[in-house]
Amino acid sequence: MTSPYNPAALRAREYAWMADDPAMFFNAASVGPMPASAVRVADQWSALRAQPHRLPFDAMLEAASTARAQFAALVGADPEEIALMPNTTYGLNLAARALPMRPGTMLTFDGEFPSCVYPFQALASRGITLELIPRRHGLPDEDALVAAIHREDVVAVVVSWVQFATGYVADLARIGAACRAHNVFFIVDGIQGCGVRPIDLHALPIDIFASGAQKWQLSPWGTGFVYVRRALVQAIDPIDVGWACMKTSTDYTRLTDYDFDLFDDARRFEVVTLAYQDFAVANASTRLLLDVGVEVVAHHIEALGNRIVAWAQSRSDVRLVTPGDPARRAGVIAFTADNIQAMAARLHAAQVVHTVREGAIRLSPHCYNTTEEIERLLAILDR
Ligand SMILES: Cc1ncc(COP(=O)(O)O)c(C=O)c1O
């Protein structure tokens, strides 16, 4: 499959530096490069921030409400179900501590990023233990997970949508259906898929979905969101409480009324003064993704990934870590080789920006990468 989308115009407009830079950037799974339109907003807000009296209060509130609305649009949610967060992990901690889980067992896959592990291991004092479902051929064993959900002791499941090291895409509909059938909470770490793979949260049995925006969403560090399923928004209590959770926070004449009156929507989980500036920047990045279209980006990175997968499968000394099946991968493509260190060193010397995770080379192309770059990359790997 080739991609009908041509990134040339987007590169010229948003990533002009790529034309002159000898580096090829394949590392959105670590940190996404901010587009020029977002950098412009950052500059504008920095200038305003230097003279805060020129920055209207309404502009700050508007940046936050646009961020909620655009993040919601990215994942098929309503803005009222979105709370702005500084990263993924805070949203997962909200899930760990706010969901009314009885003592029992939580399940996740061995090999997940620690954000799916530590917040839940921390629940031991509540009688909740986290069980890791062992890997099968190095990948998450979804059959074993779904089978385990039937057990009486299981109270919740947490998985990442796309795994950070293997790039494995979990079948959220299948896992969620098993959770729903057994009254088990379902929590998802969405950061490695959000922005580059379509998702309709209203069509999925997911209770809480958290994502930082600093990777595939091409946004500043310190921006992200948590989605809380509508029926839960008012049914769970915030874990941390501050002035920003309260209705009075938008009316500075009423701050000392001390009305303990939480917002009715997911803003009740936003505790403190927001990073308005960073969310204004994130809004420009999210706009770009929505304008290009998440579906279009998804097809593009699939086509680029297909080339890398075909190359890996053609080499007897290379073993693909990421599933070959396009339905089971997103932007992360990982592979090992007999001499992985030499290969990584060759990439490094040729200024191919990548990472090594769990002993595998990880490449993560995005909407700005071209087929020609992939061919150059493969030629470097074949040298
Ligand atoms: C699956 C996954 N979750 C979470 C994170 C980072 O968490 P946070 O956004 O809280 O820093 C990463 C970063 O590599 C990740 O790959």
Ligand as a Chemical Component Dictionary entry (heavy atoms), coordinates in Angstrom:
data_LIG
# 
_chem_comp.id                   LIG 
_chem_comp.type                 NON-POLYMER 
_chem_comp.pdbx_formal_charge   0 
_chem_comp.three_letter_code    LIG 
# 
loop_
_chem_comp_atom.comp_id 
_chem_comp_atom.atom_id 
_chem_comp_atom.alt_atom_id 
_chem_comp_atom.type_symbol 
_chem_comp_atom.charge 
_chem_comp_atom.model_Cartn_x 
_chem_comp_atom.model_Cartn_y 
_chem_comp_atom.model_Cartn_z 
_chem_comp_atom.pdbx_ordinal 
LIG C1 C1 C 0 3.322 4.195  26.969 1  
LIG C2 C2 C 0 3.883 5.419  27.654 2  
LIG N1 N1 N 0 3.220 5.954  28.683 3  
LIG C3 C3 C 0 3.655 7.063  29.314 4  
LIG C4 C4 C 0 4.827 7.690  28.917 5  
LIG C5 C5 C 0 5.285 8.943  29.574 6  
LIG O1 O1 O 0 4.473 9.338  30.620 7  
LIG P1 P1 P 0 4.265 10.868 30.975 8  
LIG O2 O2 O 0 3.519 11.489 29.831 9  
LIG O3 O3 O 0 3.480 10.805 32.208 10 
LIG O4 O4 O 0 5.610 11.454 31.185 11 
LIG C6 C6 C 0 5.566 7.140  27.865 12 
LIG C7 C7 C 0 6.852 7.758  27.474 13 
LIG O5 O5 O 0 7.726 7.196  26.913 14 
LIG C8 C8 C 0 5.075 5.983  27.216 15 
LIG O6 O6 O 0 5.719 5.474  26.162 16 
# 
loop_
_chem_comp_bond.comp_id 
_chem_comp_bond.atom_id_1 
_chem_comp_bond.atom_id_2 
_chem_comp_bond.value_order 
_chem_comp_bond.pdbx_ordinal 
LIG C1 C2 SING 1  
LIG C2 N1 SING 2  
LIG C2 C8 DOUB 3  
LIG N1 C3 DOUB 4  
LIG C3 C4 SING 5  
LIG C4 C5 SING 6  
LIG C4 C6 DOUB 7  
LIG C5 O1 SING 8  
LIG O1 P1 SING 9  
LIG P1 O2 DOUB 10 
LIG P1 O3 SING 11 
LIG P1 O4 SING 12 
LIG C6 C7 SING 13 
LIG C6 C8 SING 14 
LIG C7 O5 DOUB 15 
LIG C8 O6 SING 16 
# 
